[in-house]
Amino acid sequence: MLGADRLAGPIRQHRPISSCTGTRIHGSFEGDIDGVPVYNVAVHVMGASFWVFELDAERHAATPPLAVEEA
């Protein structure tokens, strides 16, 4: 299990490059929602205090940034 089901809808709608969650329950480090990578970065799941993610900006340059407005 990778986090709350509440995250699945926004991930499917906005299609981010990746998503991270830190859940206190048992789970796996890596999964996906419709092809979007989802990582559980809770220390007890990773087995480490931190993890480094490297993103390829050129690969995603054609995708415009998402603008989020607060209400």
C-alpha positions as CSV (number, residue, x, y, z in Angstrom):
1,M,0.0,0.0,0.0
2,L,1.3,3.4,-0.9
3,G,-0.3,6.1,1.1
4,A,-4.0,7.1,1.3
5,D,-6.4,6.4,-1.5
6,R,-7.2,10.2,-1.4
7,L,-3.9,10.8,-3.4
8,A,-4.9,8.6,-6.3
9,G,-7.5,11.0,-7.8
10,P,-5.2,14.1,-7.9
11,I,-2.3,12.0,-9.2
12,R,-4.5,10.6,-12.0
13,Q,-5.8,14.1,-12.8
14,H,-2.6,16.1,-12.8
15,R,-0.1,13.4,-13.9
16,P,3.0,14.6,-12.0
17,I,6.5,13.3,-12.8
18,S,6.4,11.4,-9.5
19,S,4.8,11.5,-6.1
20,C,6.1,10.9,-2.6
21,T,4.2,9.9,0.5
22,G,5.3,9.0,4.0
23,T,2.9,6.6,5.5
24,R,3.3,5.1,9.0
25,I,1.7,1.8,8.0
26,H,3.3,-1.2,6.4
27,G,3.9,-0.9,2.7
28,S,6.4,-1.0,-0.2
29,F,8.9,1.6,-1.2
30,E,7.9,1.9,-4.8
31,G,4.7,1.6,-6.8
32,D,2.7,3.5,-9.4
33,I,-0.7,4.9,-10.1
34,D,-1.5,4.6,-13.8
35,G,2.2,4.8,-14.7
36,V,3.1,7.7,-12.3
37,P,5.8,6.5,-9.9
38,V,4.8,6.7,-6.2
39,Y,7.4,6.4,-3.5
40,N,6.8,5.7,0.2
41,V,9.5,7.7,1.9
42,A,8.7,6.7,5.4
43,V,12.0,5.9,7.2
44,H,10.9,2.4,8.3
45,V,9.8,1.5,4.7
46,M,13.0,2.9,3.0
47,G,15.3,1.4,5.6
48,A,17.3,4.7,5.4
49,S,17.1,8.2,6.8
50,F,17.0,9.8,3.3
51,W,16.8,9.0,-0.4
52,V,18.0,11.0,-3.3
53,F,15.8,11.3,-6.4
54,E,17.3,12.6,-9.6
55,L,14.9,14.0,-12.2
56,D,15.7,14.6,-15.9
57,A,14.5,18.2,-16.6
58,E,15.1,17.9,-20.3
59,R,12.9,14.8,-20.6
60,H,10.0,16.8,-19.1
61,A,10.7,20.2,-20.6
62,A,7.8,20.0,-23.1
63,T,5.3,19.7,-20.2
64,P,4.2,23.1,-18.9
65,P,4.4,23.6,-15.2
66,L,1.2,23.2,-13.2
67,A,-0.1,26.4,-11.6
68,V,-1.9,26.0,-8.4
69,E,-3.9,28.8,-7.0
70,E,-4.9,28.9,-3.3
71,A,-8.5,29.8,-2.5
